[in-house]
Amino acid sequence: MRRDRGSGIGDRRSISGSKRRPLIPDPRSPVVIKLGGELLEQPDDLQRLATGIARLARRSSVVVVHGGGREIDAALADAGIPTRQVDGLRVTDARTLDVVVAVLAGAINTRLVAALRRAGAPAVGLTGADASVVTVRRAAPVASVAGPLVNLGLVGSPVSNGTPRLLTDLLARRYVPVVACIGATRDGQLLNVNADTLASHLAAALRASRLVIAGGTPGVLDEDGRTIDRLTARAAARLIRTGTAHKGMVAKLEACRAAVRKGVGDVVIANGRAVRLDLLADARQPLPGCTQVVR
């Protein structure tokens, strides 16, 4: 693995096998922003993010996808239901799915839509089940980084279903779709979908110029704990294989690799508390605390 000095901002580094490219999104394509649930718990964080998205929506088409892992964990604990995750993917049984749907489609989605409305954005709350925004099938057992195959239960894997017409219709009318990470099979069975996976799928289906994955960490960290400013898809796979990336970052990097492989311009993983989303979505230069993933 070759390591070069990054952009000169702090301790950032680049891991790639190709020439560095600046962050230059295509203004003609939508931007998909995935918000980690940890960014949506506190009112101040929530409203700041909503304000940035509202600013961006005045000049660009925006689709928002959100998770809610910690609030789901808390609700499961209150209900006495054990929590189990494998490489950032939640093992889901019927009781867990009921809680997931209630927290994501009910509490968090409505709260985020209301915050965007206060910020002046015409937000529309959805799940992936609405009008076949995201059609899924039961996910196959996955090989964990630790080795064994794990059956994830009632977890969905998105399938190709063409362009999501509901989203394109809303975008054409300048609405901001806000999608909770729940999908449905062709026969209408609801399934839990990892938010990074769902955002990656929608970004590819919409031919997005950029996918932004905003969470609580400063991009992807190397083995010394320093932010990597740029990764190729191949280098991202290497981080997973060597164990440098672990837990939730495994699912994020797999989603990044899928997005750029399917034609998304690039993916930026960012600390949503440290970077203004409206600036990040069309930034032309690397920003502190961010990792750009390219093909």
C-alpha positions in Angstrom: 0.0 0.0 0.0 1.5 3.3 -1.0 1.0 6.3 1.2 1.5 9.8 0.0 1.2 13.1 1.8 -2.3 14.5 1.6 -3.4 18.0 0.8 -1.3 19.7 3.5 -4.3 20.2 5.8 -3.4 18.8 9.3 -2.5 15.1 9.4 -4.5 14.0 6.4 -3.3 11.3 4.1 -4.1 9.9 0.7 -4.2 6.2 -0.2 -4.6 5.7 -3.9 -3.1 4.3 -7.0 -4.1 7.1 -9.4 -3.6 10.8 -9.8 -5.3 13.0 -7.3 -8.5 14.7 -8.5 -10.1 17.7 -6.8 -13.7 17.6 -5.4 -15.7 18.7 -8.4 -19.3 17.5 -8.5 -21.6 17.7 -11.5 -24.0 20.6 -10.9 -26.6 18.9 -13.3 -27.0 15.8 -11.0 -28.5 15.5 -7.6 -26.5 15.2 -4.4 -27.5 12.4 -2.0 -26.7 13.1 1.7 -26.8 10.3 4.2 -27.1 11.5 7.8 -26.0 9.2 10.6 -28.5 8.9 13.4 -26.0 10.3 15.9 -26.3 13.7 14.2 -30.1 13.8 14.6 -30.4 13.3 18.4 -29.7 16.8 19.7 -31.9 19.8 18.7 -28.9 22.1 18.0 -27.2 19.5 15.8 -30.4 18.7 14.0 -31.3 22.3 13.2 -27.8 23.2 12.1 -27.8 20.3 9.6 -31.3 21.2 8.4 -30.2 24.8 7.8 -27.2 23.6 5.7 -29.4 21.2 3.7 -32.0 24.0 3.1 -29.2 26.3 1.8 -28.0 23.6 -0.6 -31.5 22.8 -1.8 -31.9 26.4 -3.0 -29.3 25.8 -5.7 -29.2 22.0 -6.1 -31.4 18.9 -6.1 -30.9 17.1 -2.8 -32.1 13.7 -1.5 -31.6 12.9 2.2 -31.3 9.4 3.6 -31.0 8.9 7.4 -30.3 6.2 9.9 -30.9 6.1 13.6 -28.9 3.3 15.1 -28.4 4.7 18.6 -32.1 5.5 19.1 -33.0 2.1 17.8 -30.6 0.6 20.3 -32.2 2.6 23.1 -35.7 1.6 22.1 -34.7 -2.1 21.9 -33.2 -1.9 25.4 -36.4 -0.3 26.7 -38.3 -3.2 25.2 -35.9 -5.8 26.6 -34.9 -6.9 23.1 -31.2 -7.8 22.6 -29.1 -6.0 20.0 -26.7 -7.7 17.7 -24.7 -6.2 14.8 -22.1 -7.7 12.4 -19.7 -5.3 10.7 -22.2 -2.5 11.1 -25.2 -4.5 9.9 -28.1 -5.1 12.4 -29.3 -8.6 12.8 -33.1 -8.2 12.7 -35.9 -10.4 13.9 -39.6 -9.6 13.8 -39.7 -7.8 17.1 -36.6 -5.8 16.2 -38.1 -4.8 12.9 -41.2 -3.4 14.6 -39.0 -1.2 16.7 -36.8 -0.2 13.7 -39.9 0.9 11.7 -41.4 2.8 14.6 -38.1 4.7 15.4 -37.0 5.4 11.8 -40.3 6.0 9.9 -42.0 7.6 12.9 -39.9 9.5 15.3 -36.7 10.4 13.4 -38.1 10.9 9.9 -40.8 13.2 11.2 -38.4 15.1 13.4 -36.0 15.7 10.5 -38.7 16.8 8.1 -40.0 19.3 10.7 -36.5 20.7 11.2 -36.0 21.1 7.4 -39.4 22.9 7.2 -38.3 25.3 10.0 -35.1 25.9 7.9 -37.2 26.7 4.8 -36.8 23.5 2.8 -39.9 21.8 1.3 -39.1 18.4 2.7 -41.2 15.3 2.1 -40.8 12.3 4.5 -40.6 8.9 3.0 -39.4 5.4 3.5 -37.9 3.2 0.8 -41.2 1.2 0.8 -43.1 4.2 -0.6 -44.0 3.8 -4.3 -41.1 1.3 -4.7 -38.4 4.0 -3.9 -36.2 1.1 -2.9 -37.2 -2.5 -3.8 -35.3 -5.1 -1.7 -34.9 -8.8 -1.3 -33.9 -10.7 1.8 -30.2 -10.3 2.2 -28.1 -13.5 1.9 -26.0 -14.6 4.8 -22.9 -12.4 5.0 -19.3 -13.4 5.6 -18.2 -11.3 8.6 -14.7 -9.8 8.8 -14.2 -12.3 11.6 -14.9 -15.2 9.3 -18.2 -17.0 9.9 -21.3 -16.6 7.8 -24.1 -14.7 9.6 -27.8 -14.8 8.8 -29.0 -11.2 9.2 -32.7 -12.1 9.4 -35.2 -9.5 8.2 -32.6 -7.3 6.5 -33.0 -6.1 2.9 -30.5 -5.8 0.1 -31.6 -3.3 -2.7 -32.2 -4.7 -6.1 -32.1 -2.8 -9.4 -35.6 -1.4 -10.1 -34.9 1.4 -12.6 -35.0 5.1 -11.7 -37.1 5.8 -8.6 -39.8 7.8 -10.3 -41.3 9.2 -7.0 -37.9 10.8 -6.2 -37.4 12.2 -9.6 -40.9 13.7 -9.7 -40.3 15.3 -6.3 -36.9 16.7 -7.3 -38.4 18.1 -10.5 -40.8 20.1 -8.3 -38.0 21.2 -6.0 -39.0 19.1 -3.0 -36.4 17.6 -0.7 -37.1 13.8 -0.3 -36.1 12.5 3.2 -35.9 8.7 3.1 -35.8 6.5 6.2 -33.8 3.3 5.6 -36.7 0.8 5.4 -37.4 -1.1 2.1 -40.1 -3.5 0.9 -39.9 -6.6 -1.3 -42.0 -6.9 -4.4 -44.7 -8.7 -2.4 -44.7 -5.9 0.2 -42.7 -7.4 3.1 -40.9 -4.7 5.1 -37.2 -5.2 5.7 -34.6 -3.2 7.6 -31.9 -1.8 5.3 -28.5 -0.4 6.3 -28.6 3.4 5.7 -25.3 3.5 4.0 -26.3 0.7 1.7 -29.6 2.4 0.9 -28.0 5.8 0.2 -25.4 4.2 -2.1 -28.2 2.4 -4.0 -30.2 5.6 -4.4 -27.2 7.7 -5.4 -26.5 5.2 -8.2 -30.1 5.0 -9.3 -30.3 8.8 -9.5 -26.9 9.1 -11.2 -25.9 11.4 -8.4 -22.9 13.6 -8.8 -21.9 13.0 -5.2 -22.8 10.9 -2.2 -22.1 12.5 1.1 -22.0 10.2 4.1 -22.1 12.4 7.2 -21.6 10.9 10.7 -19.7 11.6 13.9 -16.2 10.7 12.8 -13.6 12.7 10.7 -13.7 10.6 7.6 -11.8 7.3 7.3 -8.9 6.8 9.7 -5.7 5.0 9.0 -4.0 2.7 11.5 -2.5 5.7 13.2 -5.8 7.4 13.7 -5.3 10.1 11.1 -7.8 11.0 8.5 -7.2 9.7 5.0 -8.1 12.5 2.6 -8.6 10.3 -0.5 -9.2 6.6 -1.2 -9.7 4.5 -4.3 -12.2 1.7 -4.2 -9.4 -0.8 -4.3 -7.6 0.9 -1.3 -10.9 0.9 0.6 -11.2 -2.8 0.1 -7.7 -3.2 1.4 -8.6 -1.4 4.6 -11.5 -3.8 5.1 -9.4 -6.8 4.4 -6.5 -5.8 6.7 -8.9 -4.9 9.6 -7.9 -1.2 9.6 -11.6 -0.5 8.9 -13.9 -2.2 11.3 -17.5 -2.2 12.8 -19.7 0.4 11.1 -16.9 1.7 8.8 -16.9 -1.7 7.0 -20.5 -1.1 5.8 -19.7 2.5 4.9 -16.7 1.6 2.8 -18.6 -1.3 1.1 -21.4 1.3 0.2 -18.8 3.7 -1.1 -17.2 1.1 -3.3 -20.6 0.1 -4.7 -21.6 3.7 -5.4 -18.5 4.6 -7.4 -18.5 1.3 -9.2 -22.1 2.1 -10.4 -21.3 5.5 -11.7 -21.7 8.0 -8.8 -19.1 10.8 -9.3 -17.5 10.3 -5.9 -18.3 9.7 -2.2 -17.3 12.0 0.6 -17.3 10.7 4.2 -17.4 13.6 6.6 -17.8 14.6 10.2 -21.3 16.2 10.0 -20.7 18.2 13.2 -17.5 19.8 11.8 -18.3 20.5 8.1 -21.1 22.5 6.7 -23.0 20.2 4.4 -24.0 23.0 1.9 -20.3 23.7 1.4 -19.2 20.1 1.3 -21.8 19.0 -1.3 -20.2 21.2 -4.0 -16.7 21.7 -2.6 -13.9 21.8 -5.2 -11.0 21.2 -2.8 -10.4 18.7 0.0 -11.8 19.7 3.4 -10.5 18.9 6.9 -12.0 15.9 8.5 -13.2 14.3 5.2 -12.3 11.4 3.0 -13.1 11.3 -0.7 -13.6 7.9 -2.2 -13.2 7.6 -6.0 -13.3 4.7 -8.5 
